[in-house]
Amino acid sequence: MSSSRERILDSFEKALIRDGERAATMEAVAAAADVSKGGLLYHFPSKEALVDGLADRLRGLAEKDREVMAAAPDGAARYYVRTSVFEDSPLDRALVSMARLAQQGHPTAKASLADIQERWLDALDAQLGDRTTAHAVKLLGDGLYYDAAFFASAGTGRTSGAEIDDLLDVVDLIVSRSIHSGTHRGDNR
């Protein structure tokens, strides 16, 4: 069984994803986490503390993902695009819930998402050796993720394995052009 703190963060994520920030009240989160309001306040004395906890969770999950990406046998670019599908993983839930907060202009959420995006871009750049190529690959992956995360329920937004394979061929072309154009500083693959 997860700790009360983790259950509270899980409940906060679910409320943000399902109903948005307005519905993610302290009372609703406590009830969904099956803790008293006093129990919630013990771990998170304010809604801002809940947001900070969620931001910390997201940063930790994104950092683990960045480490796996940097060590991926087929390279960071292929990893980033291949994994840019919504799987309802802990990272996906943390990203989407933080995006819901950012949509409402929440400064912590906006700063957290910007930091994570920059770290992923830096990891791509470190392996590809060209910031523009890294940016192109990141935008391709981000587009896939956006499509999967926000349109899958409408019957679109599910990219098949074959389509991902085709997109990985495009990634290889982008990376190859960067290498041949002389803008590439070195490939660690």
C-alpha positions as CSV (number, residue, x, y, z in Angstrom):
1,M,0.0,0.0,0.0
2,S,1.3,3.4,-0.9
3,S,2.0,6.0,1.8
4,S,-0.6,8.6,2.6
5,R,1.5,11.3,1.0
6,E,1.7,9.3,-2.3
7,R,-2.0,8.6,-2.2
8,I,-2.7,12.3,-1.7
9,L,-0.5,13.2,-4.7
10,D,-2.2,10.4,-6.8
11,S,-5.6,11.8,-5.9
12,F,-4.6,15.4,-6.7
13,E,-3.3,14.2,-10.1
14,K,-6.5,12.3,-10.9
15,A,-8.7,15.3,-9.9
16,L,-6.6,17.7,-12.0
17,I,-6.7,15.4,-15.0
18,R,-10.4,14.5,-14.7
19,D,-12.0,17.7,-13.5
20,G,-9.4,20.5,-13.6
21,E,-7.9,22.7,-10.9
22,R,-11.2,24.1,-9.6
23,A,-12.5,20.7,-8.7
24,A,-9.2,19.7,-7.1
25,T,-10.0,21.2,-3.7
26,M,-8.2,20.2,-0.6
27,E,-11.5,18.5,0.6
28,A,-11.9,16.6,-2.6
29,V,-8.3,15.4,-2.6
30,A,-8.5,14.3,1.0
31,A,-11.7,12.3,0.4
32,A,-10.3,10.7,-2.8
33,A,-7.1,9.8,-1.0
34,D,-9.1,8.3,2.0
35,V,-7.4,10.6,4.5
36,S,-8.8,13.2,6.9
37,K,-8.3,16.8,6.0
38,G,-6.0,17.0,9.0
39,G,-4.0,14.1,7.4
40,L,-3.8,16.0,4.2
41,L,-2.7,19.2,5.9
42,Y,0.0,17.3,7.8
43,H,1.7,16.4,4.5
44,F,0.6,19.4,2.5
45,P,-0.4,22.5,4.5
46,S,-1.8,24.3,1.5
47,K,-2.8,23.8,-2.1
48,E,0.5,25.4,-3.1
49,A,2.3,22.7,-1.2
50,L,0.3,20.1,-3.1
51,V,1.4,21.7,-6.4
52,D,5.0,21.8,-5.1
53,G,4.8,18.1,-4.2
54,L,3.4,17.3,-7.7
55,A,6.2,19.4,-9.3
56,D,8.8,17.4,-7.3
57,R,7.2,14.1,-8.4
58,L,7.2,15.2,-12.0
59,R,10.9,16.4,-11.9
60,G,11.9,13.1,-10.4
61,L,10.1,11.0,-12.9
62,A,11.3,13.2,-15.8
63,E,14.9,12.9,-14.6
64,K,14.7,9.1,-14.5
65,D,13.3,9.2,-18.1
66,R,16.1,11.6,-19.2
67,E,18.7,9.2,-17.8
68,V,17.2,6.3,-19.6
69,M,17.0,8.4,-22.8
70,A,20.7,9.3,-22.5
71,A,21.7,5.6,-22.2
72,A,19.3,4.3,-24.8
73,P,21.1,1.8,-27.1
74,D,19.4,3.1,-30.2
75,G,20.1,6.8,-29.3
76,A,18.3,9.6,-27.5
77,A,16.4,10.7,-30.6
78,R,14.9,7.4,-31.4
79,Y,14.1,6.8,-27.7
80,Y,12.4,10.2,-27.4
81,V,10.1,9.7,-30.4
82,R,9.4,6.0,-29.7
83,T,8.3,6.8,-26.1
84,S,6.3,9.9,-27.1
85,V,3.0,8.0,-26.7
86,F,0.5,8.4,-23.8
87,E,0.6,5.2,-21.8
88,D,-1.1,6.4,-18.6
89,S,2.2,5.9,-16.8
90,P,3.2,7.8,-13.6
91,L,5.2,10.2,-15.8
92,D,2.2,10.7,-18.2
93,R,-0.2,11.4,-15.3
94,A,2.2,13.8,-13.7
95,L,2.8,15.6,-17.0
96,V,-0.9,15.9,-17.9
97,S,-1.9,17.1,-14.4
98,M,0.9,19.7,-14.4
99,A,-0.2,20.8,-17.8
100,R,-3.7,21.3,-16.5
101,L,-2.3,23.6,-13.9
102,A,-0.1,25.4,-16.4
103,Q,-3.1,26.0,-18.7
104,Q,-4.6,28.0,-15.8
105,G,-1.4,30.1,-15.6
106,H,0.0,28.5,-12.4
107,P,3.6,29.7,-12.2
108,T,5.1,26.6,-10.5
109,A,3.5,24.4,-13.1
110,K,4.7,26.6,-16.0
111,A,8.3,26.7,-14.5
112,S,8.4,23.0,-13.9
113,L,7.3,22.1,-17.4
114,A,9.7,24.6,-18.9
115,D,12.6,23.1,-16.9
116,I,11.7,19.6,-17.9
117,Q,11.4,20.5,-21.5
118,E,14.8,22.2,-21.5
119,R,16.4,19.2,-19.8
120,W,15.0,16.8,-22.4
121,L,16.2,19.1,-25.2
122,D,19.6,19.3,-23.5
123,A,19.8,15.5,-23.4
124,L,18.9,15.3,-27.1
125,D,21.4,18.0,-28.0
126,A,24.2,16.3,-26.0
127,Q,23.8,13.1,-28.0
128,L,22.9,14.6,-31.4
129,G,25.5,17.4,-31.2
130,D,23.2,20.0,-32.9
131,R,20.6,22.1,-31.1
132,T,18.4,22.6,-34.2
133,T,18.4,18.9,-34.9
134,A,17.6,18.2,-31.2
135,H,14.8,20.7,-31.4
136,A,13.3,19.1,-34.5
137,V,13.3,15.7,-32.9
138,K,11.8,17.0,-29.7
139,L,9.0,18.8,-31.6
140,L,8.2,15.5,-33.5
141,G,8.0,13.6,-30.2
142,D,6.0,16.4,-28.5
143,G,3.5,16.4,-31.4
144,L,3.1,12.6,-31.0
145,Y,2.6,12.9,-27.3
146,Y,0.1,15.8,-27.6
147,D,-1.9,13.8,-30.2
148,A,-1.9,10.7,-28.0
149,A,-2.6,12.5,-24.7
150,F,-5.3,14.8,-25.8
151,F,-7.1,13.2,-28.8
152,A,-7.0,9.4,-28.1
153,S,-10.4,9.6,-26.5
154,A,-11.9,11.1,-29.6
155,G,-10.8,8.0,-31.6
156,T,-7.8,9.7,-33.2
157,G,-4.4,10.2,-31.7
158,R,-3.4,6.5,-31.6
159,T,-0.3,6.1,-33.6
160,S,0.3,2.5,-34.6
161,G,3.5,0.6,-34.1
162,A,4.1,0.7,-37.9
163,E,3.5,4.5,-38.0
164,I,6.0,4.9,-35.1
165,D,8.5,2.8,-37.1
166,D,8.0,5.0,-40.1
167,L,8.5,8.1,-38.0
168,L,11.7,6.6,-36.6
169,D,12.9,6.4,-40.2
170,V,12.3,10.1,-40.5
171,V,14.2,10.7,-37.2
172,D,17.1,8.7,-38.8
173,L,16.9,11.0,-41.8
174,I,16.9,14.2,-39.7
175,V,19.9,13.0,-37.7
176,S,21.7,11.8,-40.8
177,R,21.3,15.1,-42.5
178,S,22.6,16.9,-39.5
179,I,25.7,14.6,-39.6
180,H,26.3,15.2,-43.3
181,S,25.7,18.9,-43.2
182,G,28.6,19.4,-40.8
183,T,26.5,20.9,-38.1
184,H,26.7,17.7,-36.0
185,R,29.3,17.9,-33.2
186,G,29.4,14.1,-32.7
187,D,27.1,11.2,-32.2
188,N,27.5,9.0,-29.1
189,R,25.6,6.1,-30.6
